[in-house]
Amino acid sequence: MKQNLFKVLSISLLVVLFWGCAQKAEHKVLKLAHGLDPSHPVHKGMVVMAERLAEKSRGRLTMDIYPSEQLGSEQQCVELLQIGSLAITKVSAAVLESFTPKFKALGLPYVFRSKEHSFNVFDGEIGEEMLLGTQEFWIRGLCFYDAGFRSFYTINNPIESPDDLAGLKLRVMKSQTAMEMVRALGGSPTPISWGELYTALQSGVVDGAENNPPSLYTSRHYEVCKHYSLDEHTCVPDVLIISTKVWNTLSEQEQKWLQEAADESVPIQRKYWEESVEESLRVVQEAGVTIHHPDKTQFAAKVQPLLDKYKEDDVLGDLIRRIQAVE
């Protein structure tokens, strides 16, 4: 009797151990790294995505998030992602220009009529095409996050018209369209990594930069730059991208969970963004930044030749017309 009881207990213990190992083996963790501060609305959107993923998979597929360049700069994260050492990262759409020229269209000045227009493009057929258009480079887009309108901020001189940009050294992303835009407006574009920009502003290497209100605030660039001119020249989104090497290791069900979690985080991230813009503008003004509201039509007219040039491009021309045709 005792021997039978011992056998039953032994078998039961083995079953529990094997079941525990099987359950543990099923659990997968995706690493997501980016360069933004945890208070940034884009990071908050990622947190929502991670929560939704854990809920949908019942803990079988989870995500660990590493903000503030803990695992490297934006460029380094992209490189890690391409070799499969990192699962997911966030990049500006401008960064993807180097992989496929179609992303240049999203960085052209005044190509979007409004925030609603941009959302309709990102959420529609064009957006889906672009998210899936970089897979030959081991990159797959998951979704677009709102990164707002970008405007100029400067250390000393306010930008009230395009003429005020003449001779100014302005930090831009490593993007051909961003550099062409600043040149078209009369400024001198200076590509500098995001992590090095505060020091570059503080030391006078550049006279200013261009970005959205939450980034001006969370980067603390407002401590150096005391003029923010809301010309809202571009509306370049952020893109969550996953390594295709990692994506292809996921089952069809796991891919579905991840994509749904990303999609469901988008409207929540946009709400966070809207709230953050209001808060950021309030805080930087209280810190001594003067907000300027220049006539945007002057800036749009100045860069129109640039837009016209790209409309003649064999690759981008049709895409620009399709974007502008979206209601």
Helices and strands as residue ranges (DSSP letters): H 2-26, E 28-33, H 41-57, E 61-66, H 74-82, E 88-92, G 93-98, G 101-107, H 115-122, H 125-131, G 135-137, E 139-145, E 150-154, G 162-165, E 169-172, H 176-184, E 188-191, G 194-196, H 197-202, E 208-211, H 213-218, G 221-223, E 227-234, E 238-243, H 244-247, H 252-286, E 290-292, H 296-311, H 316-325
